[in-house]
């Protein structure tokens, strides 16, 4: 009794260890996001637009410039004065001198150019952030596909191994009956062939498992031969009617936000270009020093208000219109994407409905197929059923288990694709 308790505790501990070591889909997603190169590239691209926003905001701030230089002339610059009785020359500058100037420029009015540039940069930054989200979403869906592929193949292996065990048991029964002279040798041969076919199926499915695990490891940036133990669990299917889910997808899909922000950025850029036709006013001030012993004041302060106004420019308006055309093109792409997202939601939602029904039917079929197999074995052992009938019953049982395995994993995959279509993986 004591030995049985220890054995039971050992089995429970081993089972618990397997559960702990099994990797969940959430863990796989976190690992992939940390190591994926596309994600890192998208994050680096976002930093680019961060800096562009800082640059756009910096246009509102004063700019300071410092110029300095040393000049050496071949002769002393001189001025010539004419008198009634003749002329005279006198120097106005040294033949070598040092000159420096410090100037500060403050923008006063730009016709909205600076504001539109900032708005465009903000929209571009938001688009980049949503591109990160979209990239993560795509990666998650790829991993989900690979995750389900591994679980599906492992389920198929269990069915195939069960088929091998069943055929092995039947082959022994057929051999015993043949030895007793109850059945013909054909029964033994048919059972042996069916058992060999079942073993071949195990080999094929085992290879599929290896390929599925290698693909899974590749997405997680691991060694292709790394051990893979997965928890057979996925997020729940989101509730709601088809219309509610479709409306939710149109609000949450990051790709739509990316296009909306890109359109906003282009519209702001167009307005910024058009603002260049308005007066550009700025205030300049600073200090200038020029080494010159012939000059009364070598250093002086200065301030001026400057204005630039393009009274005629044949290219600016066309540049603005070209940018607007780009925005119009993106609007068309956005409308097309909205239609595609609606189709994705509808297809995934219908798939979840179909697979749920398939699961229920498959469960009922399995119970019937198992009972049919049990009856067929009893009838065969009593000599009331033929070998062909028993093999047919085993085929039906195997197909029923295969159908349930596929229906369950099709439902899991449809659920994940529906969540992907909603933008909530």
C-alpha positions as CSV (number, residue, x, y, z in Angstrom):
1,X,0.0,0.0,0.0
2,X,2.9,2.3,0.9
3,X,4.6,1.6,-2.4
4,X,1.4,2.5,-4.3
5,X,1.2,5.9,-2.5
6,X,4.8,6.7,-3.4
7,X,4.2,5.7,-7.0
8,X,1.0,7.8,-7.1
9,X,2.9,10.9,-5.7
10,X,5.7,10.4,-8.2
11,X,3.3,10.3,-11.1
12,X,1.5,13.4,-9.8
13,X,4.8,15.3,-9.5
14,X,5.9,14.2,-12.9
15,X,2.6,15.3,-14.4
16,X,2.8,18.7,-12.6
17,X,6.3,19.2,-13.9
18,X,5.1,18.6,-17.4
19,X,2.4,21.2,-17.0
20,X,4.8,23.8,-15.6
21,X,7.3,23.3,-18.4
22,X,4.7,23.5,-21.1
23,X,4.9,26.8,-23.0
24,X,1.8,28.8,-23.4
25,X,0.9,30.8,-26.5
26,X,1.2,34.0,-24.4
27,X,4.8,33.0,-23.4
28,X,5.6,32.2,-27.0
29,X,4.4,35.7,-28.1
30,X,6.5,37.4,-25.5
31,X,9.6,35.5,-26.4
32,X,9.1,36.2,-30.1
33,X,8.5,39.9,-29.7
34,X,11.7,40.3,-27.6
35,X,13.8,38.6,-30.3
36,X,12.1,39.2,-33.6
37,X,14.1,41.4,-36.1
38,X,11.0,42.9,-37.8
39,X,9.8,44.1,-34.4
40,X,13.1,45.7,-33.6
41,X,13.2,47.3,-37.0
42,X,9.7,48.7,-36.5
43,X,10.7,50.1,-33.1
44,X,13.8,51.7,-34.6
45,X,11.6,53.2,-37.3
46,X,9.4,54.7,-34.6
47,X,12.4,56.4,-33.0
48,X,13.1,58.0,-36.4
49,X,9.7,59.7,-36.4
50,X,10.2,60.7,-32.8
51,X,13.3,62.7,-33.8
52,X,11.5,64.2,-36.8
53,X,8.8,65.5,-34.4
54,X,11.5,67.0,-32.2
55,X,12.9,68.6,-35.3
56,X,9.6,70.0,-36.4
57,X,8.9,71.4,-32.9
58,X,12.3,73.0,-33.0
59,X,11.3,75.3,-35.9
60,X,9.3,77.3,-33.3
61,X,12.4,78.0,-31.2
62,X,15.0,80.7,-31.8
63,X,18.2,79.8,-33.8
64,X,21.6,81.1,-32.8
65,X,24.5,81.3,-35.3
66,X,28.1,82.1,-34.6
67,X,30.4,83.0,-37.4
68,X,34.1,83.8,-37.1
69,X,37.1,84.1,-39.4
70,X,40.5,85.7,-40.1
71,X,41.2,87.6,-43.3
72,X,44.6,88.5,-44.8
73,X,44.6,91.0,-47.7
74,X,47.4,91.8,-50.2
75,X,47.1,95.5,-49.5
76,X,45.5,97.8,-47.0
77,X,42.0,98.8,-48.2
78,X,42.0,102.6,-48.7
79,X,39.6,105.3,-49.7
80,X,40.4,108.0,-52.2
81,X,39.3,111.6,-51.8
82,X,39.3,114.2,-54.5
83,X,40.1,117.8,-53.7
84,X,40.2,121.0,-55.8
85,X,44.0,120.9,-55.7
86,X,44.5,117.2,-56.0
87,X,43.6,113.9,-54.3
88,X,44.5,111.9,-51.3
89,X,44.2,108.3,-50.0
90,X,43.7,107.1,-46.5
91,X,43.3,103.6,-45.1
92,X,39.9,102.3,-44.1
93,X,40.9,98.8,-42.9
94,X,43.8,96.7,-41.9
95,X,45.4,94.2,-44.3
96,X,44.7,91.4,-41.8
97,X,41.9,91.3,-39.3
98,X,39.7,89.0,-37.2
99,X,35.9,89.1,-37.6
100,X,33.1,87.4,-35.6
101,X,29.3,87.6,-35.5
102,X,26.7,86.1,-33.2
103,X,23.1,86.3,-34.4
104,X,19.8,85.0,-33.0
105,X,16.8,84.5,-35.3
106,X,13.2,84.3,-33.9
107,X,10.4,83.2,-36.2
108,X,7.4,85.6,-35.8
109,X,5.0,84.5,-38.5
110,X,5.2,81.6,-41.0
111,X,1.6,81.5,-42.3
112,X,1.0,78.2,-40.4
113,X,4.0,76.4,-42.0
114,X,5.6,75.5,-38.7
115,X,2.3,74.4,-37.1
116,X,1.4,72.2,-40.1
117,X,4.9,70.6,-40.1
118,X,4.5,69.7,-36.4
119,X,1.0,68.3,-37.0
120,X,2.3,66.2,-39.9
121,X,5.2,64.9,-37.8
122,X,2.8,64.0,-35.0
123,X,0.6,62.1,-37.4
124,X,3.6,60.3,-38.9
125,X,4.8,59.3,-35.4
126,X,1.4,57.9,-34.5
127,X,1.4,55.9,-37.8
128,X,4.8,54.5,-36.9
129,X,3.6,53.4,-33.5
130,X,0.6,51.7,-35.0
131,X,2.9,50.0,-37.6
132,X,4.7,48.5,-34.6
133,X,1.3,47.2,-33.3
134,X,0.5,45.8,-36.7
135,X,3.9,44.1,-37.0
136,X,3.4,42.5,-33.6
137,X,-0.1,41.4,-34.6
138,X,1.2,39.7,-37.8
139,X,4.0,38.0,-35.9
140,X,1.5,36.7,-33.3
141,X,-0.7,35.3,-36.0
142,X,2.2,33.5,-37.6
143,X,3.2,32.0,-34.2
144,X,-0.4,31.0,-33.5
145,X,-0.5,29.2,-36.8
146,X,2.7,27.3,-36.0
147,X,1.6,26.7,-32.4
148,X,-1.7,25.1,-33.6
149,X,0.2,23.1,-36.3
150,X,2.4,21.5,-33.6
151,X,-0.6,20.7,-31.4
152,X,-2.6,19.3,-34.3
153,X,0.3,17.1,-35.4
154,X,0.8,15.8,-31.8
155,X,-3.0,15.0,-31.7
156,X,-2.7,13.2,-35.0
157,X,0.3,11.2,-33.6
158,X,-1.8,10.0,-30.7
159,X,-4.6,8.9,-33.1
160,X,-2.0,7.1,-35.3
161,X,-0.4,5.4,-32.3
162,X,-3.8,4.3,-31.1
163,X,-4.4,2.8,-34.5
164,X,-1.1,0.9,-34.3
165,X,-2.0,-0.5,-30.9
166,X,-5.4,-1.5,-32.0
167,X,-4.0,-3.2,-35.1
168,X,-1.3,-4.9,-33.1
169,X,-4.0,-6.4,-30.8
170,X,-6.1,-7.5,-33.7
171,X,-3.1,-9.0,-35.4
172,X,-2.4,-11.1,-32.3
173,X,-6.1,-12.2,-32.2
174,X,-6.0,-13.1,-35.9
175,X,-2.7,-15.1,-35.4
176,X,-4.2,-17.0,-32.5
177,X,-7.4,-17.8,-34.4
178,X,-5.3,-18.9,-37.4
179,X,-3.2,-21.2,-35.2
180,X,-6.4,-22.7,-33.8
181,X,-7.6,-23.2,-37.4
182,X,-10.6,-20.9,-36.9
183,X,-9.8,-18.3,-39.6
184,X,-8.0,-18.3,-42.9
185,X,-4.5,-17.0,-43.4
186,X,-6.0,-14.1,-45.3
187,X,-7.1,-12.6,-41.9
188,X,-3.5,-12.7,-40.6
189,X,-2.1,-11.1,-43.8
190,X,-4.8,-8.4,-43.9
191,X,-4.2,-7.6,-40.2
192,X,-0.4,-7.5,-40.7
193,X,-0.7,-5.2,-43.7
194,X,-3.1,-2.9,-41.9
195,X,-0.7,-2.8,-38.9
196,X,2.2,-1.9,-41.2
197,X,0.1,0.9,-42.8
198,X,-0.6,2.2,-39.3
199,X,3.1,2.2,-38.4
200,X,3.8,4.1,-41.7
201,X,1.3,6.7,-40.7
202,X,3.1,7.1,-37.4
203,X,6.3,7.7,-39.2
204,X,4.7,10.3,-41.5
205,X,3.0,12.2,-38.6
206,X,6.2,12.1,-36.6
207,X,8.0,13.8,-39.5
208,X,5.2,16.4,-39.6
209,X,5.7,17.1,-35.9
210,X,9.4,17.7,-36.4
211,X,8.8,20.1,-39.3
212,X,6.1,21.9,-37.3
213,X,8.3,22.3,-34.3
214,X,11.2,23.5,-36.4
215,X,9.0,26.2,-38.0
216,X,7.8,27.2,-34.5
217,X,11.4,27.5,-33.2
218,X,12.4,29.5,-36.2
219,X,9.7,32.1,-35.5
220,X,10.9,32.3,-31.9
221,X,14.5,32.8,-33.1
222,X,15.6,29.5,-31.4
223,X,17.6,26.5,-32.5
224,X,15.5,24.5,-34.9
225,X,16.1,21.4,-32.8
226,X,15.2,23.0,-29.5
227,X,12.7,21.0,-27.4
228,X,9.1,22.1,-27.8
229,X,6.5,21.4,-25.2
230,X,3.2,23.3,-25.6
231,X,0.2,23.8,-23.4
232,X,-3.0,22.8,-25.2
233,X,-4.8,26.1,-24.5
234,X,-5.7,29.2,-26.5
235,X,-7.6,32.5,-25.8
236,X,-11.4,32.3,-25.8
237,X,-13.5,33.3,-28.8
238,X,-14.6,36.9,-28.5
239,X,-18.4,37.3,-27.8
240,X,-20.7,39.4,-29.9
241,X,-22.8,39.4,-33.0
242,X,-21.2,39.5,-36.4
243,X,-22.1,43.2,-36.8
244,X,-20.7,44.0,-33.4
245,X,-17.5,42.2,-34.2
246,X,-17.1,43.9,-37.5
247,X,-17.7,47.4,-36.0
248,X,-15.1,46.5,-33.3
249,X,-12.6,45.4,-36.0
250,X,-12.9,48.7,-37.8
251,X,-12.1,50.6,-34.6
252,X,-9.2,48.5,-33.5
253,X,-7.3,47.3,-36.5
254,X,-3.9,49.1,-36.4
255,X,-3.6,49.0,-40.2
256,X,-6.6,51.4,-40.5
257,X,-5.1,53.7,-38.0
258,X,-1.8,53.7,-39.8
259,X,-3.5,54.8,-43.1
260,X,-5.6,57.4,-41.3
261,X,-2.5,58.9,-39.7
262,X,-0.6,58.8,-43.0
263,X,-3.5,60.6,-44.7
264,X,-3.5,63.2,-41.9
265,X,0.3,63.7,-42.3
266,X,0.0,64.2,-46.0
267,X,-2.8,66.7,-45.7
268,X,-0.8,68.7,-43.1
269,X,2.3,68.6,-45.4
270,X,0.2,70.0,-48.2
271,X,-1.0,72.8,-46.0
272,X,2.6,73.5,-44.9
273,X,3.8,73.7,-48.6
274,X,0.9,76.1,-49.4
275,X,1.8,78.2,-46.3
276,X,5.1,79.0,-48.0
277,X,3.3,81.4,-50.3
278,X,2.4,83.6,-47.4
279,X,4.8,86.2,-45.9
280,X,7.5,84.7,-43.7
281,X,8.5,87.2,-40.9
282,X,11.3,86.8,-38.5
283,X,13.3,89.0,-36.0
284,X,17.1,88.9,-36.2
285,X,19.5,90.3,-33.6
286,X,23.0,89.9,-32.4
287,X,26.5,91.3,-32.0
288,X,29.2,91.8,-34.6
289,X,32.9,92.5,-34.0
290,X,35.4,93.3,-36.8
291,X,39.0,94.1,-35.9
292,X,39.8,97.5,-37.5
293,X,41.9,100.2,-35.9
294,X,40.7,102.7,-38.5
295,X,37.1,102.2,-37.4
296,X,35.6,104.1,-34.5
297,X,33.4,101.2,-33.3
298,X,34.8,97.8,-33.9
299,X,31.9,96.0,-32.2
300,X,28.2,96.8,-32.4
301,X,24.8,95.4,-31.6
302,X,22.1,95.0,-34.3
303,X,18.5,94.1,-34.7
304,X,16.2,93.9,-37.7
305,X,12.9,92.6,-38.8
306,X,12.9,90.6,-42.0
307,X,10.2,89.4,-44.4
308,X,10.2,87.1,-47.3
309,X,7.2,86.8,-49.6
310,X,6.9,84.8,-52.7
311,X,4.7,86.9,-54.9
312,X,4.9,84.5,-57.8
313,X,5.8,80.8,-57.6
314,X,4.6,78.4,-60.3
315,X,5.8,75.2,-58.5
316,X,4.5,75.5,-54.9
317,X,0.8,75.0,-55.7
318,X,1.6,72.0,-57.8
319,X,3.7,70.4,-55.0
320,X,0.8,70.9,-52.6
321,X,-1.6,69.3,-55.1
322,X,0.7,66.4,-55.6
323,X,0.7,65.7,-51.9
324,X,-3.1,65.9,-51.8
325,X,-3.3,63.3,-54.6
326,X,-1.1,61.0,-52.5
327,X,-3.6,61.4,-49.6
328,X,-6.5,60.6,-51.9
329,X,-4.7,57.4,-53.0
330,X,-4.3,56.3,-49.4
331,X,-8.0,57.0,-48.8
332,X,-8.8,54.5,-51.5
333,X,-6.5,52.0,-50.0
334,X,-8.1,52.5,-46.6
335,X,-11.6,51.9,-48.0
336,X,-10.4,48.7,-49.7
337,X,-8.8,47.5,-46.5
338,X,-12.0,48.2,-44.6
339,X,-13.8,45.9,-47.0
340,X,-11.1,43.2,-46.6
341,X,-11.3,43.4,-42.8
342,X,-15.0,42.9,-43.0
343,X,-14.4,39.8,-45.1
344,X,-11.8,38.5,-42.6
345,X,-14.1,39.0,-39.7
346,X,-17.0,37.3,-41.4
347,X,-15.0,34.3,-42.6
348,X,-13.3,33.7,-39.2
349,X,-16.7,34.1,-37.4
350,X,-18.3,31.6,-39.7
351,X,-15.4,29.2,-39.3
352,X,-15.8,29.3,-35.5
353,X,-19.5,28.5,-35.9
354,X,-18.8,25.6,-38.3
355,X,-16.0,24.1,-36.2
356,X,-18.1,24.2,-33.0
357,X,-20.7,22.1,-34.8
358,X,-18.1,19.8,-36.1
359,X,-16.7,19.2,-32.6
360,X,-20.2,18.2,-31.3
361,X,-20.8,15.9,-34.2
362,X,-17.3,14.4,-33.9
363,X,-17.8,13.7,-30.2
364,X,-21.0,11.9,-30.9
365,X,-19.4,10.0,-33.7
366,X,-16.5,8.9,-31.6
367,X,-18.8,7.4,-29.0
368,X,-20.6,5.5,-31.7
369,X,-17.4,4.4,-33.5
370,X,-15.9,3.2,-30.2
371,X,-19.0,1.2,-29.5
372,X,-19.1,-0.2,-33.0
373,X,-15.4,-1.3,-32.7
374,X,-16.1,-3.0,-29.4
375,X,-19.1,-4.9,-30.8
376,X,-17.0,-5.8,-33.9
377,X,-14.2,-7.2,-31.8
378,X,-16.6,-9.3,-29.7
379,X,-18.4,-10.5,-32.9
380,X,-15.1,-11.4,-34.5
381,X,-13.8,-13.3,-31.5
382,X,-17.1,-15.2,-31.5
383,X,-16.8,-15.9,-35.2
384,X,-19.9,-13.8,-36.0
385,X,-18.1,-11.1,-37.9
386,X,-15.5,-11.2,-40.7
387,X,-12.0,-9.7,-40.6
388,X,-13.1,-7.1,-43.2
389,X,-15.9,-5.9,-40.9
390,X,-13.5,-5.5,-38.0
391,X,-11.0,-3.5,-40.1
392,X,-13.8,-1.3,-41.4
393,X,-14.9,-0.6,-37.8
394,X,-11.3,0.3,-36.9
395,X,-11.1,2.6,-39.9
396,X,-14.3,4.3,-38.8
397,X,-12.9,4.7,-35.3
398,X,-9.7,6.2,-36.5
399,X,-11.4,8.6,-38.9
400,X,-13.7,9.7,-36.0
401,X,-10.8,10.5,-33.8
402,X,-9.0,12.3,-36.6
403,X,-12.1,14.3,-37.3
404,X,-12.3,15.4,-33.7
405,X,-8.6,16.3,-33.5
406,X,-8.9,18.4,-36.7
407,X,-12.2,20.0,-35.6
408,X,-10.8,21.0,-32.2
409,X,-7.7,22.6,-33.7
410,X,-9.6,24.2,-36.6
411,X,-11.8,25.8,-33.9
412,X,-8.7,27.0,-32.0
413,X,-7.2,28.4,-35.2
414,X,-10.5,30.0,-36.3
415,X,-10.8,31.7,-32.9
416,X,-7.3,33.1,-33.2
417,X,-7.9,34.3,-36.7
418,X,-11.1,36.0,-35.5
419,X,-9.1,37.7,-32.7
420,X,-6.5,38.7,-35.3
421,X,-9.2,40.2,-37.5
422,X,-10.4,42.2,-34.6
423,X,-6.9,43.4,-33.8
424,X,-6.9,41.9,-30.3
425,X,-4.5,38.9,-30.3
